[in-house]
Amino acid sequence: MLTIVQIFNNNVALVKLNDNRQAIVKGKGIVFQKKKGQGVDVEKVEKIFYLETAESRENLYFLLKDIPIDIVTTTYEIVDVAQKAFDFPVLDYVYITLSDHIYGVYKRLQADNYTESLVPDMHTEYPTEYAIGEKAVEIISNNLHIQLPHSEAKSIALHFINAKGTPGADKLDESLTMSVNDIVQDILNQNHILRTKENGNYYDRLMVHLQYLVDRLNQSEVHGSAFTKSLEKSLEKSYPNSTQIAEEIYDNLQKQLSATLSDNEKLYFIIHIQRLINEQAQE
């Protein structure tokens, strides 16, 4: 029995299963003329994405604030394929980062101002992540009815490289979270980077990333594979201003928290800062 918890559109709904788990179901006209609390015709279910952890359920509501449901369900499908078809363990925050990336690419393609990512090819170093990226390009193109450039496989692979880990292991430390947020926001303020209407989504994504950074600090382990040096040099050369601010954040976190961060964290700070300040790539 699938009981409707929330209807997103005629084709997508959040449902409760018999064991009280929740899932997203998708199918043509699956909840047409239906209401909350009613059942869903199982035979109309084309795809189902289980929300196994509290984080995955929280992430769903976070995403729905500003990302269309079709892009959200596409992200869940990609993660589902990564976990089941490629046996790839992934942390829950990939739903946030990947949805945001897909939505950004979609909007740029629609506005005809898409530019290819500067991320270098890395299929030799990360064959599984790259294969997931290629499959994701196919899923996105089919679901969203757009012609996604094949080069996007590189960018999507990045998300899975960084998010590799055991899902559901996140236990956030509120005190440490506040310390991390204070350190980062102080540096952002010093560099005149404030949350505005224009950059609000990117600012919030950085805050989400910081929450999972706290988790990694608590567990004293590094999730994900190390990025290649070619990627590091490419980002640093392309975005010097973002790199300077990211290094300041990276160094201060390590110093003030007496912690050791992976090089991955610095690179992701560069990516987040670049989006916040909209720094254009240097040739």
MOZIFEN-V26763 format. One record per residue. N is the residue number from 0. RES is the residue in three letters. SS is DSSP state (H for helix, E for strand, L for the rest). Layout:
n/res/ss
N/RES/SS
N/RES/SS
This chain:
n/res/ss
0/MET/L
1/LEU/L
2/THR/E
3/ILE/E
4/VAL/E
5/GLN/E
6/ILE/E
7/PHE/E
8/ASN/E
9/ASN/L
10/ASN/L
11/VAL/E
12/ALA/E
13/LEU/E
14/VAL/E
15/LYS/E
16/LEU/L
17/ASN/L
18/ASP/L
19/ASN/L
20/ARG/L
21/GLN/E
22/ALA/E
23/ILE/E
24/VAL/E
25/LYS/E
26/GLY/L
27/LYS/L
28/GLY/L
29/ILE/L
30/VAL/L
31/PHE/L
32/GLN/L
33/LYS/L
34/LYS/L
35/LYS/L
36/GLY/L
37/GLN/L
38/GLY/E
39/VAL/L
40/ASP/L
41/VAL/H
42/GLU/H
43/LYS/H
44/VAL/L
45/GLU/L
46/LYS/E
47/ILE/E
48/PHE/E
49/TYR/E
50/LEU/E
51/GLU/L
52/THR/L
53/ALA/H
54/GLU/H
55/SER/H
56/ARG/H
57/GLU/H
58/ASN/H
59/LEU/H
60/TYR/H
61/PHE/H
62/LEU/H
63/LEU/L
64/LYS/L
65/ASP/L
66/ILE/L
67/PRO/L
68/ILE/H
69/ASP/H
70/ILE/H
71/VAL/H
72/THR/H
73/THR/H
74/THR/H
75/TYR/H
76/GLU/H
77/ILE/H
78/VAL/H
79/ASP/H
80/VAL/H
81/ALA/H
82/GLN/H
83/LYS/H
84/ALA/L
85/PHE/L
86/ASP/L
87/PHE/L
88/PRO/L
89/VAL/E
90/LEU/L
91/ASP/L
92/TYR/L
93/VAL/H
94/TYR/H
95/ILE/H
96/THR/H
97/LEU/H
98/SER/H
99/ASP/H
100/HIS/H
101/ILE/H
102/TYR/H
103/GLY/H
104/VAL/H
105/TYR/H
106/LYS/H
107/ARG/H
108/LEU/H
109/GLN/H
110/ALA/L
111/ASP/L
112/ASN/L
113/TYR/L
114/THR/L
115/GLU/L
116/SER/L
117/LEU/L
118/VAL/L
119/PRO/L
120/ASP/L
121/MET/L
122/HIS/L
123/THR/L
124/GLU/L
125/TYR/L
126/PRO/H
127/THR/H
128/GLU/H
129/TYR/H
130/ALA/H
131/ILE/H
132/GLY/H
133/GLU/H
134/LYS/H
135/ALA/H
136/VAL/H
137/GLU/H
138/ILE/H
139/ILE/H
140/SER/H
141/ASN/H
142/ASN/H
143/LEU/H
144/HIS/L
145/ILE/L
146/GLN/L
147/LEU/L
148/PRO/L
149/HIS/L
150/SER/L
151/GLU/H
152/ALA/H
153/LYS/H
154/SER/H
155/ILE/H
156/ALA/H
157/LEU/H
158/HIS/H
159/PHE/H
160/ILE/H
161/ASN/H
162/ALA/L
163/LYS/E
164/GLY/L
165/THR/L
166/PRO/L
167/GLY/L
168/ALA/L
169/ASP/L
170/LYS/L
171/LEU/L
172/ASP/L
173/GLU/H
174/SER/H
175/LEU/H
176/THR/H
177/MET/H
178/SER/H
179/VAL/H
180/ASN/H
181/ASP/H
182/ILE/H
183/VAL/H
184/GLN/H
185/ASP/H
186/ILE/H
187/LEU/H
188/ASN/H
189/GLN/H
190/ASN/L
191/HIS/L
192/ILE/L
193/LEU/L
194/ARG/L
195/THR/L
196/LYS/L
197/GLU/L
198/ASN/L
199/GLY/H
200/ASN/H
201/TYR/H
202/TYR/H
203/ASP/H
204/ARG/H
205/LEU/H
206/MET/H
207/VAL/H
208/HIS/H
209/LEU/H
210/GLN/H
211/TYR/H
212/LEU/H
213/VAL/H
214/ASP/H
215/ARG/H
216/LEU/H
217/ASN/H
218/GLN/H
219/SER/L
220/GLU/L
221/VAL/L
222/HIS/L
223/GLY/L
224/SER/L
225/ALA/L
226/PHE/L
227/THR/L
228/LYS/H
229/SER/H
230/LEU/H
231/GLU/H
232/LYS/H
233/SER/H
234/LEU/H
235/GLU/H
236/LYS/H
237/SER/H
238/TYR/L
239/PRO/H
240/ASN/H
241/SER/H
242/THR/H
243/GLN/H
244/ILE/H
245/ALA/H
246/GLU/H
247/GLU/H
248/ILE/H
249/TYR/H
250/ASP/H
251/ASN/H
252/LEU/H
253/GLN/H
254/LYS/H
255/GLN/H
256/LEU/H
257/SER/L
258/ALA/L
259/THR/L
260/LEU/L
261/SER/L
262/ASP/H
263/ASN/H
264/GLU/H
265/LYS/H
266/LEU/H
267/TYR/H
268/PHE/H
269/ILE/H
270/ILE/H
271/HIS/H
272/ILE/H
273/GLN/H
274/ARG/H
275/LEU/H
276/ILE/H
277/ASN/L
278/GLU/L
279/GLN/L
280/ALA/L
281/GLN/L
282/GLU/L
